[in-house]
Amino acid sequence: MAGNASEIKGIGGATPGWYAAGLDHVWLPYAQMKTVTPPLAVTATHGSRIVLADGREFVDGIASWWTACHGYNHPHIQAAVERQLAAMPHVMFGGLVHEPALTLARRLAAMLAGDNCSTDLDRVFFSDSGSVAVEVALKMAVQYWGNQGIRGRTRFVAFNGGYHGDTTGAMAVSDPQGSFHTAFRGLLPEQIVVDLPVDAASTSALEAVLADRAEQIAAIIVEPLVQGAGGMHFHDAHVLKTLRALAERYELLLVFDEIFTGFGRTGAMFAFQEAGVVPDILTLSKALTGGTLPLAATVARRKVFDAFWSDDPAKALMHGPTFMANPLACAAANASLDLFEGEPRLVQVAKIADALRQGLEPCRTLPGVKDVRVKGAIGVVELERIENINALRQRFIAEGVFIRPFGSIVYLAPAFTIAEDELAKLLAVVRTVLGNGAAQ
Ligand SMILES: *Cc1c(COP(=O)(O)O)cnc(C)c1O
């Protein structure tokens, strides 16, 4: 990347010494390092803004992979983390527990139970990233059966368009195309990836698979209502009701991956609550700490937990990340939950949804646009195709916004606290850039 490192000077002027000195030693995500567009050097964030080393400031349209739901540098989260940093940045979770983790587990269980306490999703296993939370969910599901003396239920049913993470187990239950399964053939466990049951044909296809292979299947795993990184596809609650019914009929566990949808993104606090379908296992991460520190949770219903409750040590859940329940991350998550309780986040999401609907609708008639859709604080313009994704990303950067199209979509998933004029700017830039035919 030596050539690229010097190239960036042309874009913004001064490049800090650490940039050129370090860039040849990092390996960037999802990037062909030979041809990758040089990344932007960031020195600060605030609200919905990203500040670059050269002084430029961007409006952020995607809140750092949808994590920074309260905006960057929220003082309430910062203060909580600072207090925790002074007292105890980290301690292992084996044999030791601490207030931030136990308080967070109690609060998550209460939130997931809902106002009418209709669920018993109340046992929380902490980890440090979404992919690991998914791995834990998969292990939980397999061991759930094994602990009851039922052998051979080691497969999962998952869905085209789904994304559950980049670790091996999570990749295997993600969309085969999006996760580059072919590059890892032989490594990935073989899973059953089919179409979501959105209509009669896909429902009977799924049923046929279950009728044939139920004894090999531990669980069905799905992102409820919105498939995120697989292309921002939405589906209705009835799809989840169908999955629940099929899970009952064939005695399978149902796993909802709410790593993207959780904490207000779709308009409800959790997508499963909006859909009125309760999973047996639920995964959370992304916005859990308000985008400040890595943390994830795998939450089990009582019947799942009960299958591990035994005098037999071999029936314990065999997992334990080194930085599990990191106190700084748990303190940040508790502070984030304070903000959800004390500030009108879901009202803000509803307002953002209205603005996204109005602001993106004009894109529908632009050449090359296949679909425009909005759900909660997620606004999507799907194009027929994006020929040059790097060029399109650069167009947005040139307009002063940070938006990162992928596949064939341009999407916005801003902080819930984004200012009206900032959101208006994002929308105007999307309309202008796509209106200029940049997508073709
Ligand atoms: C981002 C994401 C993951 C993976 O989380 P990481 O923290 O990147 O490992 C898993 N599932 C869904 C639905 C996600 O959006």
The ligand as an SDF file (V2000), in Angstrom:
LIG
                    3D

 15 15  0  0  0  0  0  0  0  0999 V2000
  -22.7040   -7.7090   12.6560 C   0  0  0  0  0  0  0  0  0  0  0  0
  -23.5150   -8.9400   12.8180 C   0  0  0  0  0  0  0  0  0  0  0  0
  -22.9560  -10.1320   13.3290 C   0  0  0  0  0  0  0  0  0  0  0  0
  -21.5000  -10.2730   13.6550 C   0  0  0  0  0  0  0  0  0  0  0  0
  -21.0890   -9.4420   14.6710 O   0  0  0  0  0  0  0  0  0  0  0  0
  -19.5270   -9.1230   14.8640 P   0  0  0  0  0  0  0  0  0  0  0  0
  -19.4790   -8.2960   16.0990 O   0  0  0  0  0  0  0  0  0  0  0  0
  -19.0840   -8.4070   13.6420 O   0  0  0  0  0  0  0  0  0  0  0  0
  -18.8340  -10.4320   15.0270 O   0  0  0  0  0  0  0  0  0  0  0  0
  -23.7950  -11.2190   13.4860 C   0  0  0  0  0  0  0  0  0  0  0  0
  -25.1040  -11.1430   13.1930 N   0  0  0  0  0  0  0  0  0  0  0  0
  -25.6740  -10.0190   12.7090 C   0  0  0  0  0  0  0  0  0  0  0  0
  -27.1340   -9.9970   12.4160 C   0  0  0  0  0  0  0  0  0  0  0  0
  -24.8870   -8.8870   12.4930 C   0  0  0  0  0  0  0  0  0  0  0  0
  -25.4510   -7.7730   11.9900 O   0  0  0  0  0  0  0  0  0  0  0  0
  1  2  1  0
  2  3  1  0
  2 14  2  0
  3  4  1  0
  3 10  2  0
  4  5  1  0
  5  6  1  0
  6  7  2  0
  6  8  1  0
  6  9  1  0
 10 11  1  0
 11 12  2  0
 12 13  1  0
 12 14  1  0
 14 15  1  0
M  END
$$$$
